[in-house]
Amino acid sequence: MAVKKVLITDYVWPSVEPEEKVLEKYGIELLVAPNGDEDTLVKMAKEVDGILTCFAKVTGNVVKSAKNCKVIGRFG
């Protein structure tokens, strides 16, 4: 079975270590975008199963590129 991946588009706290620990328990790899630019998110979303966003806009282009994505959620 392939490793599931979740993309964090942005965050405002010091780290995503708590999120990483929770997802790691379920064998999910966490990818963190270096910025919330649409181009960056489009490229990174291509390989993810889920997207977590705080303030970054998850545009139609990002959603279209995320062919394997099953869930998009806002957190924070």
PQR file of N, CA, C, O and H, with PARSE charges and radii, in Angstrom:
ATOM      1  N   MET A   1       0.834  -1.177   0.000 -0.4000 1.5000
ATOM      2  CA  MET A   1       0.000   0.000   0.000 -0.0000 2.0000
ATOM      3  C   MET A   1       0.885   1.250   0.000  0.5500 1.7000
ATOM      4  O   MET A   1       1.867   1.326   0.739 -0.5500 1.4000
ATOM      5  N   ALA A   2       0.533   2.205  -0.820 -0.4000 1.5000
ATOM      6  CA  ALA A   2       1.311   3.439  -0.924 -0.0000 2.0000
ATOM      7  C   ALA A   2       1.116   4.292   0.327  0.5500 1.7000
ATOM      8  O   ALA A   2       0.063   4.265   0.964 -0.5500 1.4000
ATOM      9  H   ALA A   2      -0.264   2.143  -1.420  0.4000 1.0000
ATOM     10  N   VAL A   3       2.143   5.037   0.654 -0.4000 1.5000
ATOM     11  CA  VAL A   3       2.089   5.945   1.796 -0.0000 2.0000
ATOM     12  C   VAL A   3       1.148   7.099   1.468  0.5500 1.7000
ATOM     13  O   VAL A   3       1.254   7.713   0.406 -0.5500 1.4000
ATOM     14  H   VAL A   3       2.998   5.059   0.137  0.4000 1.0000
ATOM     15  N   LYS A   4       0.234   7.389   2.377 -0.4000 1.5000
ATOM     16  CA  LYS A   4      -0.668   8.531   2.217 -0.0000 2.0000
ATOM     17  C   LYS A   4       0.095   9.808   2.548  0.5500 1.7000
ATOM     18  O   LYS A   4       0.980   9.816   3.404 -0.5500 1.4000
ATOM     19  H   LYS A   4       0.148   6.891   3.240  0.4000 1.0000
ATOM     20  N   LYS A   5      -0.265  10.892   1.851 -0.4000 1.5000
ATOM     21  CA  LYS A   5       0.411  12.175   2.050 -0.0000 2.0000
ATOM     22  C   LYS A   5      -0.613  13.279   2.270  0.5500 1.7000
ATOM     23  O   LYS A   5      -1.659  13.318   1.622 -0.5500 1.4000
ATOM     24  H   LYS A   5      -0.984  10.886   1.156  0.4000 1.0000
ATOM     25  N   VAL A   6      -0.289  14.172   3.194 -0.4000 1.5000
ATOM     26  CA  VAL A   6      -1.125  15.335   3.474 -0.0000 2.0000
ATOM     27  C   VAL A   6      -0.265  16.583   3.329  0.5500 1.7000
ATOM     28  O   VAL A   6       0.855  16.647   3.835 -0.5500 1.4000
ATOM     29  H   VAL A   6       0.560  14.140   3.720  0.4000 1.0000
ATOM     30  N   LEU A   7      -0.802  17.562   2.637 -0.4000 1.5000
ATOM     31  CA  LEU A   7      -0.117  18.836   2.412 -0.0000 2.0000
ATOM     32  C   LEU A   7      -0.650  19.888   3.370  0.5500 1.7000
ATOM     33  O   LEU A   7      -1.860  20.101   3.455 -0.5500 1.4000
ATOM     34  H   LEU A   7      -1.712  17.510   2.226  0.4000 1.0000
ATOM     35  N   ILE A   8       0.251  20.547   4.091 -0.4000 1.5000
ATOM     36  CA  ILE A   8      -0.100  21.737   4.867 -0.0000 2.0000
ATOM     37  C   ILE A   8       0.315  22.931   4.022  0.5500 1.7000
ATOM     38  O   ILE A   8       1.486  23.088   3.677 -0.5500 1.4000
ATOM     39  H   ILE A   8       1.233  20.374   4.022  0.4000 1.0000
ATOM     40  N   THR A   9      -0.664  23.772   3.693 -0.4000 1.5000
ATOM     41  CA  THR A   9      -0.400  24.913   2.811 -0.0000 2.0000
ATOM     42  C   THR A   9       0.294  26.054   3.532  0.5500 1.7000
ATOM     43  O   THR A   9       1.125  26.749   2.947 -0.5500 1.4000
ATOM     44  H   THR A   9      -1.616  23.644   3.973  0.4000 1.0000
ATOM     45  N   ASP A  10      -0.043  26.252   4.805 -0.4000 1.5000
ATOM     46  CA  ASP A  10       0.512  27.360   5.586 -0.0000 2.0000
ATOM     47  C   ASP A  10       0.139  27.164   7.049  0.5500 1.7000
ATOM     48  O   ASP A  10      -0.762  26.392   7.379 -0.5500 1.4000
ATOM     49  H   ASP A  10      -0.718  25.688   5.280  0.4000 1.0000
ATOM     50  N   TYR A  11       0.843  27.872   7.914 -0.4000 1.5000
ATOM     51  CA  TYR A  11       0.535  27.852   9.344 -0.0000 2.0000
ATOM     52  C   TYR A  11       1.160  29.088   9.981  0.5500 1.7000
ATOM     53  O   TYR A  11       2.089  29.677   9.430 -0.5500 1.4000
ATOM     54  H   TYR A  11       1.575  28.499   7.646  0.4000 1.0000
ATOM     55  N   VAL A  12       0.641  29.476  11.149 -0.4000 1.5000
ATOM     56  CA  VAL A  12       1.112  30.710  11.789 -0.0000 2.0000
ATOM     57  C   VAL A  12       1.794  30.463  13.129  0.5500 1.7000
ATOM     58  O   VAL A  12       2.267  31.409  13.759 -0.5500 1.4000
ATOM     59  H   VAL A  12      -0.114  28.997  11.596  0.4000 1.0000
ATOM     60  N   TRP A  13       1.853  29.229  13.572 -0.4000 1.5000
ATOM     61  CA  TRP A  13       2.495  28.901  14.832 -0.0000 2.0000
ATOM     62  C   TRP A  13       3.927  28.457  14.579  0.5500 1.7000
ATOM     63  O   TRP A  13       4.319  28.295  13.423 -0.5500 1.4000
ATOM     64  H   TRP A  13       1.468  28.460  13.061  0.4000 1.0000
ATOM     65  N   PRO A  14       4.720  28.255  15.627 -0.5600 1.5000
ATOM     66  CA  PRO A  14       6.153  27.975  15.456  0.2800 2.0000
ATOM     67  C   PRO A  14       6.509  26.733  14.637  0.5500 1.7000
ATOM     68  O   PRO A  14       7.516  26.739  13.929 -0.5500 1.4000
ATOM     69  N   SER A  15       5.706  25.669  14.720 -0.4000 1.5000
ATOM     70  CA  SER A  15       6.036  24.461  13.959 -0.0000 2.0000
ATOM     71  C   SER A  15       4.773  23.630  13.728  0.5500 1.7000
ATOM     72  O   SER A  15       3.712  23.907  14.287 -0.5500 1.4000
ATOM     73  H   SER A  15       4.888  25.664  15.296  0.4000 1.0000
ATOM     74  N   VAL A  16       4.921  22.620  12.902 -0.4000 1.5000
ATOM     75  CA  VAL A  16       3.820  21.675  12.662 -0.0000 2.0000
ATOM     76  C   VAL A  16       4.134  20.323  13.305  0.5500 1.7000
ATOM     77  O   VAL A  16       3.599  19.292  12.898 -0.5500 1.4000
ATOM     78  H   VAL A  16       5.783  22.395  12.448  0.4000 1.0000
ATOM     79  N   GLU A  17       4.997  20.341  14.300 -0.4000 1.5000
ATOM     80  CA  GLU A  17       5.388  19.107  14.972 -0.0000 2.0000
ATOM     81  C   GLU A  17       4.194  18.346  15.561  0.5500 1.7000
ATOM     82  O   GLU A  17       4.138  17.125  15.415 -0.5500 1.4000
ATOM     83  H   GLU A  17       5.432  21.178  14.631  0.4000 1.0000
ATOM     84  N   PRO A  18       3.235  19.013  16.222 -0.5600 1.5000
ATOM     85  CA  PRO A  18       2.087  18.254  16.742  0.2800 2.0000
ATOM     86  C   PRO A  18       1.297  17.544  15.635  0.5500 1.7000
ATOM     87  O   PRO A  18       0.892  16.393  15.796 -0.5500 1.4000
ATOM     88  N   GLU A  19       1.084  18.228  14.529 -0.4000 1.5000
ATOM     89  CA  GLU A  19       0.365  17.629  13.409 -0.0000 2.0000
ATOM     90  C   GLU A  19       1.148  16.455  12.839  0.5500 1.7000
ATOM     91  O   GLU A  19       0.586  15.410  12.511 -0.5500 1.4000
ATOM     92  H   GLU A  19       1.413  19.164  14.398  0.4000 1.0000
ATOM     93  N   GLU A  20       2.448  16.650  12.729 -0.4000 1.5000
ATOM     94  CA  GLU A  20       3.315  15.598  12.197 -0.0000 2.0000
ATOM     95  C   GLU A  20       3.257  14.348  13.075  0.5500 1.7000
ATOM     96  O   GLU A  20       3.190  13.232  12.559 -0.5500 1.4000
ATOM     97  H   GLU A  20       2.904  17.499  12.995  0.4000 1.0000
ATOM     98  N   LYS A  21       3.282  14.527  14.386 -0.4000 1.5000
ATOM     99  CA  LYS A  21       3.236  13.387  15.306 -0.0000 2.0000
ATOM    100  C   LYS A  21       1.923  12.617  15.182  0.5500 1.7000
ATOM    101  O   LYS A  21       1.919  11.386  15.172 -0.5500 1.4000
ATOM    102  H   LYS A  21       3.337  15.433  14.805  0.4000 1.0000
ATOM    103  N   VAL A  22       0.818  13.337  15.090 -0.4000 1.5000
ATOM    104  CA  VAL A  22      -0.488  12.680  14.972 -0.0000 2.0000
ATOM    105  C   VAL A  22      -0.578  11.895  13.666  0.5500 1.7000
ATOM    106  O   VAL A  22      -0.971  10.728  13.667 -0.5500 1.4000
ATOM    107  H   VAL A  22       0.821  14.337  15.098  0.4000 1.0000
ATOM    108  N   LEU A  23      -0.218  12.526  12.564 -0.4000 1.5000
ATOM    109  CA  LEU A  23      -0.317  11.864  11.261 -0.0000 2.0000
ATOM    110  C   LEU A  23       0.654  10.692  11.144  0.5500 1.7000
ATOM    111  O   LEU A  23       0.340   9.675  10.526 -0.5500 1.4000
ATOM    112  H   LEU A  23       0.102  13.474  12.564  0.4000 1.0000
ATOM    113  N   GLU A  24       1.828  10.843  11.739 -0.4000 1.5000
ATOM    114  CA  GLU A  24       2.843   9.794  11.703 -0.0000 2.0000
ATOM    115  C   GLU A  24       2.319   8.493  12.324  0.5500 1.7000
ATOM    116  O   GLU A  24       2.653   7.404  11.858 -0.5500 1.4000
ATOM    117  H   GLU A  24       2.083  11.670  12.241  0.4000 1.0000
ATOM    118  N   LYS A  25       1.510   8.607  13.361 -0.4000 1.5000
ATOM    119  CA  LYS A  25       0.934   7.420  14.018 -0.0000 2.0000
ATOM    120  C   LYS A  25       0.118   6.572  13.047  0.5500 1.7000
ATOM    121  O   LYS A  25      -0.024   5.364  13.233 -0.5500 1.4000
ATOM    122  H   LYS A  25       1.238   9.492  13.740  0.4000 1.0000
ATOM    123  N   TYR A  26      -0.408   7.204  12.026 -0.4000 1.5000
ATOM    124  CA  TYR A  26      -1.242   6.517  11.042 -0.0000 2.0000
ATOM    125  C   TYR A  26      -0.501   6.254   9.731  0.5500 1.7000
ATOM    126  O   TYR A  26      -1.106   5.869   8.730 -0.5500 1.4000
ATOM    127  H   TYR A  26      -0.293   8.186  11.874  0.4000 1.0000
ATOM    128  N   GLY A  27       0.810   6.466   9.752 -0.4000 1.5000
ATOM    129  CA  GLY A  27       1.614   6.196   8.567 -0.0000 2.0000
ATOM    130  C   GLY A  27       1.435   7.214   7.457  0.5500 1.7000
ATOM    131  O   GLY A  27       1.657   6.908   6.286 -0.5500 1.4000
ATOM    132  H   GLY A  27       1.301   6.779  10.565  0.4000 1.0000
ATOM    133  N   ILE A  28       1.033   8.428   7.822 -0.4000 1.5000
ATOM    134  CA  ILE A  28       0.797   9.482   6.839 -0.0000 2.0000
ATOM    135  C   ILE A  28       1.984  10.438   6.818  0.5500 1.7000
ATOM    136  O   ILE A  28       2.427  10.925   7.858 -0.5500 1.4000
ATOM    137  H   ILE A  28       0.853   8.677   8.774  0.4000 1.0000
ATOM    138  N   GLU A  29       2.481  10.693   5.629 -0.4000 1.5000
ATOM    139  CA  GLU A  29       3.609  11.611   5.449 -0.0000 2.0000
ATOM    140  C   GLU A  29       3.081  13.041   5.328  0.5500 1.7000
ATOM    141  O   GLU A  29       2.121  13.303   4.604 -0.5500 1.4000
ATOM    142  H   GLU A  29       2.121  10.298   4.784  0.4000 1.0000
ATOM    143  N   LEU A  30       3.720  13.950   6.042 -0.4000 1.5000
ATOM    144  CA  LEU A  30       3.315  15.351   6.018 -0.0000 2.0000
ATOM    145  C   LEU A  30       4.237  16.138   5.101  0.5500 1.7000
ATOM    146  O   LEU A  30       5.459  16.089   5.240 -0.5500 1.4000
ATOM    147  H   LEU A  30       4.500  13.737   6.631  0.4000 1.0000
ATOM    148  N   LEU A  31       3.643  16.863   4.166 -0.4000 1.5000
ATOM    149  CA  LEU A  31       4.381  17.767   3.294 -0.0000 2.0000
ATOM    150  C   LEU A  31       3.987  19.186   3.684  0.5500 1.7000
ATOM    151  O   LEU A  31       2.806  19.476   3.875 -0.5500 1.4000
ATOM    152  H   LEU A  31       2.650  16.903   4.053  0.4000 1.0000
ATOM    153  N   VAL A  32       4.973  20.070   3.804 -0.4000 1.5000
ATOM    154  CA  VAL A  32       4.697  21.452   4.189 -0.0000 2.0000
ATOM    155  C   VAL A  32       5.149  22.371   3.067  0.5500 1.7000
ATOM    156  O   VAL A  32       6.317  22.372   2.680 -0.5500 1.4000
ATOM    157  H   VAL A  32       5.933  19.835   3.650  0.4000 1.0000
ATOM    158  N   ALA A  33       4.216  23.147   2.553 -0.4000 1.5000
ATOM    159  CA  ALA A  33       4.536  24.083   1.470 -0.0000 2.0000
ATOM    160  C   ALA A  33       5.439  25.196   2.009  0.5500 1.7000
ATOM    161  O   ALA A  33       5.216  25.692   3.113 -0.5500 1.4000
ATOM    162  H   ALA A  33       3.267  23.146   2.867  0.4000 1.0000
ATOM    163  N   PRO A  34       6.458  25.592   1.234 -0.5600 1.5000
ATOM    164  CA  PRO A  34       7.343  26.674   1.665  0.2800 2.0000
ATOM    165  C   PRO A  34       6.652  28.036   1.643  0.5500 1.7000
ATOM    166  O   PRO A  34       7.100  28.981   2.292 -0.5500 1.4000
ATOM    167  N   ASN A  35       5.560  28.123   0.890 -0.4000 1.5000
ATOM    168  CA  ASN A  35       4.767  29.355   0.829 -0.0000 2.0000
ATOM    169  C   ASN A  35       3.373  28.982   0.327  0.5500 1.7000
ATOM    170  O   ASN A  35       3.148  27.858  -0.121 -0.5500 1.4000
ATOM    171  H   ASN A  35       5.196  27.356   0.363  0.4000 1.0000
ATOM    172  N   GLY A  36       2.452  29.917   0.403 -0.4000 1.5000
ATOM    173  CA  GLY A  36       1.082  29.640  -0.004 -0.0000 2.0000
ATOM    174  C   GLY A  36       0.745  30.084  -1.408  0.5500 1.7000
ATOM    175  O   GLY A  36      -0.429  30.209  -1.758 -0.5500 1.4000
ATOM    176  H   GLY A  36       2.634  30.830   0.767  0.4000 1.0000
ATOM    177  N   ASP A  37       1.778  30.327  -2.229 -0.4000 1.5000
ATOM    178  CA  ASP A  37       1.544  30.749  -3.611 -0.0000 2.0000
ATOM    179  C   ASP A  37       0.819  29.656  -4.392  0.5500 1.7000
ATOM    180  O   ASP A  37       1.076  28.467  -4.200 -0.5500 1.4000
ATOM    181  H   ASP A  37       2.731  30.225  -1.945  0.4000 1.0000
ATOM    182  N   GLU A  38      -0.074  30.064  -5.262 -0.4000 1.5000
ATOM    183  CA  GLU A  38      -0.850  29.103  -6.042 -0.0000 2.0000
ATOM    184  C   GLU A  38       0.052  28.157  -6.834  0.5500 1.7000
ATOM    185  O   GLU A  38      -0.195  26.951  -6.854 -0.5500 1.4000
ATOM    186  H   GLU A  38      -0.282  31.030  -5.419  0.4000 1.0000
ATOM    187  N   ASP A  39       1.085  28.675  -7.481 -0.4000 1.5000
ATOM    188  CA  ASP A  39       1.972  27.818  -8.282 -0.0000 2.0000
ATOM    189  C   ASP A  39       2.621  26.734  -7.427  0.5500 1.7000
ATOM    190  O   ASP A  39       2.710  25.578  -7.840 -0.5500 1.4000
ATOM    191  H   ASP A  39       1.286  29.654  -7.464  0.4000 1.0000
ATOM    192  N   THR A  40       3.069  27.110  -6.244 -0.4000 1.5000
ATOM    193  CA  THR A  40       3.684  26.147  -5.332 -0.0000 2.0000
ATOM    194  C   THR A  40       2.681  25.083  -4.920  0.5500 1.7000
ATOM    195  O   THR A  40       2.986  23.891  -4.936 -0.5500 1.4000
ATOM    196  H   THR A  40       2.996  28.049  -5.908  0.4000 1.0000
ATOM    197  N   LEU A  41       1.486  25.518  -4.552 -0.4000 1.5000
ATOM    198  CA  LEU A  41       0.463  24.574  -4.099 -0.0000 2.0000
ATOM    199  C   LEU A  41       0.010  23.649  -5.220  0.5500 1.7000
ATOM    200  O   LEU A  41      -0.241  22.467  -4.982 -0.5500 1.4000
ATOM    201  H   LEU A  41       1.238  26.487  -4.539  0.4000 1.0000
ATOM    202  N   VAL A  42      -0.099  24.169  -6.437 -0.4000 1.5000
ATOM    203  CA  VAL A  42      -0.471  23.333  -7.587 -0.0000 2.0000
ATOM    204  C   VAL A  42       0.548  22.211  -7.763  0.5500 1.7000
ATOM    205  O   VAL A  42       0.171  21.055  -7.960 -0.5500 1.4000
ATOM    206  H   VAL A  42       0.104  25.129  -6.631  0.4000 1.0000
ATOM    207  N   LYS A  43       1.826  22.543  -7.694 -0.4000 1.5000
ATOM    208  CA  LYS A  43       2.880  21.533  -7.868 -0.0000 2.0000
ATOM    209  C   LYS A  43       2.860  20.503  -6.744  0.5500 1.7000
ATOM    210  O   LYS A  43       2.965  19.302  -6.993 -0.5500 1.4000
ATOM    211  H   LYS A  43       2.132  23.481  -7.534  0.4000 1.0000
ATOM    212  N   MET A  44       2.725  20.974  -5.514 -0.4000 1.5000
ATOM    213  CA  MET A  44       2.785  20.059  -4.371 -0.0000 2.0000
ATOM    214  C   MET A  44       1.520  19.225  -4.214  0.5500 1.7000
ATOM    215  O   MET A  44       1.582  18.113  -3.688 -0.5500 1.4000
ATOM    216  H   MET A  44       2.640  21.949  -5.311  0.4000 1.0000
ATOM    217  N   ALA A  45       0.387  19.731  -4.654 -0.4000 1.5000
ATOM    218  CA  ALA A  45      -0.891  19.031  -4.474 -0.0000 2.0000
ATOM    219  C   ALA A  45      -1.030  17.815  -5.377  0.5500 1.7000
ATOM    220  O   ALA A  45      -1.888  16.966  -5.135 -0.5500 1.4000
ATOM    221  H   ALA A  45       0.337  20.634  -5.081  0.4000 1.0000
ATOM    222  N   LYS A  46      -0.212  17.715  -6.401 -0.4000 1.5000
ATOM    223  CA  LYS A  46      -0.324  16.610  -7.360 -0.0000 2.0000
ATOM    224  C   LYS A  46      -0.185  15.243  -6.715  0.5500 1.7000
ATOM    225  O   LYS A  46      -0.731  14.264  -7.225 -0.5500 1.4000
ATOM    226  H   LYS A  46       0.485  18.404  -6.598  0.4000 1.0000
ATOM    227  N   GLU A  47       0.527  15.158  -5.614 -0.4000 1.5000
ATOM    228  CA  GLU A  47       0.827  13.856  -5.030 -0.0000 2.0000
ATOM    229  C   GLU A  47       0.176  13.617  -3.665  0.5500 1.7000
ATOM    230  O   GLU A  47       0.567  12.687  -2.960 -0.5500 1.4000
ATOM    231  H   GLU A  47       0.970  15.953  -5.199  0.4000 1.0000
ATOM    232  N   VAL A  48      -0.802  14.432  -3.278 -0.4000 1.5000
ATOM    233  CA  VAL A  48      -1.338  14.301  -1.928 -0.0000 2.0000
ATOM    234  C   VAL A  48      -2.736  13.680  -1.885  0.5500 1.7000
ATOM    235  O   VAL A  48      -3.494  13.704  -2.854 -0.5500 1.4000
ATOM    236  H   VAL A  48      -1.119  15.188  -3.850  0.4000 1.0000
ATOM    237  N   ASP A  49      -3.034  13.126  -0.716 -0.4000 1.5000
ATOM    238  CA  ASP A  49      -4.341  12.530  -0.460 -0.0000 2.0000
ATOM    239  C   ASP A  49      -5.235  13.473   0.338  0.5500 1.7000
ATOM    240  O   ASP A  49      -6.451  13.290   0.395 -0.5500 1.4000
ATOM    241  H   ASP A  49      -2.418  13.107   0.072  0.4000 1.0000
ATOM    242  N   GLY A  50      -4.622  14.485   0.954 -0.4000 1.5000
ATOM    243  CA  GLY A  50      -5.372  15.452   1.739 -0.0000 2.0000
ATOM    244  C   GLY A  50      -4.645  16.780   1.800  0.5500 1.7000
ATOM    245  O   GLY A  50      -3.425  16.838   1.646 -0.5500 1.4000
ATOM    246  H   GLY A  50      -3.634  14.634   0.908  0.4000 1.0000
ATOM    247  N   ILE A  51      -5.395  17.844   2.024 -0.4000 1.5000
ATOM    248  CA  ILE A  51      -4.827  19.188   2.134 -0.0000 2.0000
ATOM    249  C   ILE A  51      -5.375  19.834   3.397  0.5500 1.7000
ATOM    250  O   ILE A  51      -6.582  19.829   3.637 -0.5500 1.4000
ATOM    251  H   ILE A  51      -6.386  17.797   2.149  0.4000 1.0000
ATOM    252  N   LEU A  52      -4.473  20.390   4.203 -0.4000 1.5000
ATOM    253  CA  LEU A  52      -4.854  21.181   5.368 -0.0000 2.0000
ATOM    254  C   LEU A  52      -4.394  22.608   5.127  0.5500 1.7000
ATOM    255  O   LEU A  52      -3.233  22.840   4.789 -0.5500 1.4000
ATOM    256  H   LEU A  52      -3.492  20.394   4.008  0.4000 1.0000
ATOM    257  N   THR A  53      -5.291  23.558   5.298 -0.4000 1.5000
ATOM    258  CA  THR A  53      -4.954  24.955   5.066 -0.0000 2.0000
ATOM    259  C   THR A  53      -5.358  25.794   6.264  0.5500 1.7000
ATOM    260  O   THR A  53      -6.323  25.485   6.962 -0.5500 1.4000
ATOM    261  H   THR A  53      -6.234  23.369   5.572  0.4000 1.0000
ATOM    262  N   CYS A  54      -4.612  26.848   6.488 -0.4000 1.5000
ATOM    263  CA  CYS A  54      -4.932  27.786   7.556 -0.0000 2.0000
ATOM    264  C   CYS A  54      -5.533  29.041   6.921  0.5500 1.7000
ATOM    265  O   CYS A  54      -6.713  29.335   7.111 -0.5500 1.4000
ATOM    266  H   CYS A  54      -3.827  27.100   5.921  0.4000 1.0000
ATOM    267  N   PHE A  55      -4.718  29.775   6.170 -0.4000 1.5000
ATOM    268  CA  PHE A  55      -5.187  30.992   5.507 -0.0000 2.0000
ATOM    269  C   PHE A  55      -4.963  30.996   3.993  0.5500 1.7000
ATOM    270  O   PHE A  55      -5.582  31.785   3.279 -0.5500 1.4000
ATOM    271  H   PHE A  55      -3.759  29.537   6.016  0.4000 1.0000
ATOM    272  N   ALA A  56      -4.089  30.128   3.504 -0.4000 1.5000
ATOM    273  CA  ALA A  56      -3.791  30.104   2.068 -0.0000 2.0000
ATOM    274  C   ALA A  56      -5.039  29.717   1.281  0.5500 1.7000
ATOM    275  O   ALA A  56      -5.845  28.903   1.733 -0.5500 1.4000
ATOM    276  H   ALA A  56      -3.586  29.487   4.084  0.4000 1.0000
ATOM    277  N   LYS A  57      -5.185  30.300   0.116 -0.4000 1.5000
ATOM    278  CA  LYS A  57      -6.334  29.989  -0.735 -0.0000 2.0000
ATOM    279  C   LYS A  57      -6.071  28.698  -1.510  0.5500 1.7000
ATOM    280  O   LYS A  57      -5.074  28.568  -2.221 -0.5500 1.4000
ATOM    281  H   LYS A  57      -4.531  30.961  -0.251  0.4000 1.0000
ATOM    282  N   VAL A  58      -6.973  27.771  -1.355 -0.4000 1.5000
ATOM    283  CA  VAL A  58      -6.916  26.535  -2.131 -0.0000 2.0000
ATOM    284  C   VAL A  58      -7.837  26.775  -3.328  0.5500 1.7000
ATOM    285  O   VAL A  58      -9.045  26.548  -3.266 -0.5500 1.4000
ATOM    286  H   VAL A  58      -7.782  27.876  -0.777  0.4000 1.0000
ATOM    287  N   THR A  59      -7.233  27.233  -4.402 -0.4000 1.5000
ATOM    288  CA  THR A  59      -7.974  27.648  -5.594 -0.0000 2.0000
ATOM    289  C   THR A  59      -8.443  26.448  -6.417  0.5500 1.7000
ATOM    290  O   THR A  59      -8.068  25.306  -6.154 -0.5500 1.4000
ATOM    291  H   THR A  59      -6.251  27.417  -4.452  0.4000 1.0000
ATOM    292  N   GLY A  60      -9.253  26.733  -7.396 -0.4000 1.5000
ATOM    293  CA  GLY A  60      -9.706  25.691  -8.313 -0.0000 2.0000
ATOM    294  C   GLY A  60      -8.549  24.994  -8.996  0.5500 1.7000
ATOM    295  O   GLY A  60      -8.597  23.783  -9.213 -0.5500 1.4000
ATOM    296  H   GLY A  60      -9.558  27.661  -7.610  0.4000 1.0000
ATOM    297  N   ASN A  61      -7.509  25.741  -9.340 -0.4000 1.5000
ATOM    298  CA  ASN A  61      -6.333  25.141  -9.980 -0.0000 2.0000
ATOM    299  C   ASN A  61      -5.629  24.168  -9.041  0.5500 1.7000
ATOM    300  O   ASN A  61      -5.153  23.119  -9.475 -0.5500 1.4000
ATOM    301  H   ASN A  61      -7.470  26.725  -9.164  0.4000 1.0000
ATOM    302  N   VAL A  62      -5.561  24.507  -7.768 -0.4000 1.5000
ATOM    303  CA  VAL A  62      -4.945  23.605  -6.790 -0.0000 2.0000
ATOM    304  C   VAL A  62      -5.781  22.331  -6.688  0.5500 1.7000
ATOM    305  O   VAL A  62      -5.238  21.227  -6.712 -0.5500 1.4000
ATOM    306  H   VAL A  62      -5.947  25.359  -7.415  0.4000 1.0000
ATOM    307  N   VAL A  63      -7.080  22.478  -6.575 -0.4000 1.5000
ATOM    308  CA  VAL A  63      -7.973  21.320  -6.461 -0.0000 2.0000
ATOM    309  C   VAL A  63      -7.874  20.436  -7.707  0.5500 1.7000
ATOM    310  O   VAL A  63      -7.818  19.212  -7.589 -0.5500 1.4000
ATOM    311  H   VAL A  63      -7.522  23.375  -6.555  0.4000 1.0000
ATOM    312  N   LYS A  64      -7.852  21.036  -8.885 -0.4000 1.5000
ATOM    313  CA  LYS A  64      -7.748  20.262 -10.129 -0.0000 2.0000
ATOM    314  C   LYS A  64      -6.458  19.463 -10.198  0.5500 1.7000
ATOM    315  O   LYS A  64      -6.445  18.349 -10.722 -0.5500 1.4000
ATOM    316  H   LYS A  64      -7.898  22.030  -8.980  0.4000 1.0000
ATOM    317  N   SER A  65      -5.374  20.020  -9.674 -0.4000 1.5000
ATOM    318  CA  SER A  65      -4.088  19.322  -9.743 -0.0000 2.0000
ATOM    319  C   SER A  65      -3.998  18.185  -8.730  0.5500 1.7000
ATOM    320  O   SER A  65      -3.168  17.288  -8.877 -0.5500 1.4000
ATOM    321  H   SER A  65      -5.384  20.925  -9.249  0.4000 1.0000
ATOM    322  N   ALA A  66      -4.839  18.217  -7.714 -0.4000 1.5000
ATOM    323  CA  ALA A  66      -4.793  17.228  -6.635 -0.0000 2.0000
ATOM    324  C   ALA A  66      -5.672  16.026  -6.987  0.5500 1.7000
ATOM    325  O   ALA A  66      -6.703  15.796  -6.355 -0.5500 1.4000
ATOM    326  H   ALA A  66      -5.513  18.946  -7.595  0.4000 1.0000
ATOM    327  N   LYS A  67      -5.264  15.282  -7.978 -0.4000 1.5000
ATOM    328  CA  LYS A  67      -6.063  14.170  -8.513 -0.0000 2.0000
ATOM    329  C   LYS A  67      -6.385  13.083  -7.484  0.5500 1.7000
ATOM    330  O   LYS A  67      -7.436  12.449  -7.569 -0.5500 1.4000
ATOM    331  H   LYS A  67      -4.427  15.469  -8.491  0.4000 1.0000
ATOM    332  N   ASN A  68      -5.493  12.861  -6.515 -0.4000 1.5000
ATOM    333  CA  ASN A  68      -5.707  11.813  -5.513 -0.0000 2.0000
ATOM    334  C   ASN A  68      -6.321  12.335  -4.223  0.5500 1.7000
ATOM    335  O   ASN A  68      -6.587  11.556  -3.307 -0.5500 1.4000
ATOM    336  H   ASN A  68      -4.639  13.376  -6.446  0.4000 1.0000
ATOM    337  N   CYS A  69      -6.545  13.626  -4.138 -0.4000 1.5000
ATOM    338  CA  CYS A  69      -7.019  14.249  -2.902 -0.0000 2.0000
ATOM    339  C   CYS A  69      -8.449  13.821  -2.583  0.5500 1.7000
ATOM    340  O   CYS A  69      -9.340  13.856  -3.431 -0.5500 1.4000
ATOM    341  H   CYS A  69      -6.328  14.259  -4.882  0.4000 1.0000
ATOM    342  N   LYS A  70      -8.630  13.420  -1.337 -0.4000 1.5000
ATOM    343  CA  LYS A  70      -9.942  12.979  -0.883 -0.0000 2.0000
ATOM    344  C   LYS A  70     -10.569  13.938   0.113  0.5500 1.7000
ATOM    345  O   LYS A  70     -11.777  13.885   0.347 -0.5500 1.4000
ATOM    346  H   LYS A  70      -7.907  13.391  -0.648  0.4000 1.0000
ATOM    347  N   VAL A  71      -9.762  14.816   0.706 -0.4000 1.5000
ATOM    348  CA  VAL A  71     -10.284  15.735   1.718 -0.0000 2.0000
ATOM    349  C   VAL A  71      -9.457  17.019   1.744  0.5500 1.7000
ATOM    350  O   VAL A  71      -8.235  16.993   1.601 -0.5500 1.4000
ATOM    351  H   VAL A  71      -8.781  14.859   0.516  0.4000 1.0000
ATOM    352  N   ILE A  72     -10.149  18.135   1.929 -0.4000 1.5000
ATOM    353  CA  ILE A  72      -9.511  19.435   2.124 -0.0000 2.0000
ATOM    354  C   ILE A  72     -10.141  20.022   3.376  0.5500 1.7000
ATOM    355  O   ILE A  72     -11.365  20.117   3.478 -0.5500 1.4000
ATOM    356  H   ILE A  72     -11.142  18.156   2.045  0.4000 1.0000
ATOM    357  N   GLY A  73      -9.299  20.418   4.335 -0.4000 1.5000
ATOM    358  CA  GLY A  73      -9.822  20.960   5.578 -0.0000 2.0000
ATOM    359  C   GLY A  73      -9.084  22.206   6.015  0.5500 1.7000
ATOM    360  O   GLY A  73      -7.912  22.403   5.695 -0.5500 1.4000
ATOM    361  H   GLY A  73      -8.305  20.341   4.252  0.4000 1.0000
ATOM    362  N   ARG A  74      -9.795  23.042   6.754 -0.4000 1.5000
ATOM    363  CA  ARG A  74      -9.178  24.241   7.323 -0.0000 2.0000
ATOM    364  C   ARG A  74      -8.875  23.932   8.780  0.5500 1.7000
ATOM    365  O   ARG A  74      -9.701  23.354   9.486 -0.5500 1.4000
ATOM    366  H   ARG A  74     -10.747  22.881   7.013  0.4000 1.0000
ATOM    367  N   PHE A  75      -7.695  24.319   9.222 -0.4000 1.5000
ATOM    368  CA  PHE A  75      -7.319  24.056  10.608 -0.0000 2.0000
ATOM    369  C   PHE A  75      -6.643  25.269  11.201  0.5500 1.7000
ATOM    370  O   PHE A  75      -6.244  26.191  10.489 -0.5500 1.4000
ATOM    371  H   PHE A  75      -7.024  24.789   8.648  0.4000 1.0000
ATOM    372  N   GLY A  76      -6.519  25.255  12.519 -0.4000 1.5000
ATOM    373  CA  GLY A  76      -5.814  26.342  13.189 -0.0000 2.0000
ATOM    374  C   GLY A  76      -6.707  27.202  14.024  0.5500 1.7000
ATOM    375  O   GLY A  76      -6.241  28.157  14.645 -0.5500 1.4000
ATOM    376  H   GLY A  76      -6.842  24.506  13.097  0.4000 1.0000
TER
END
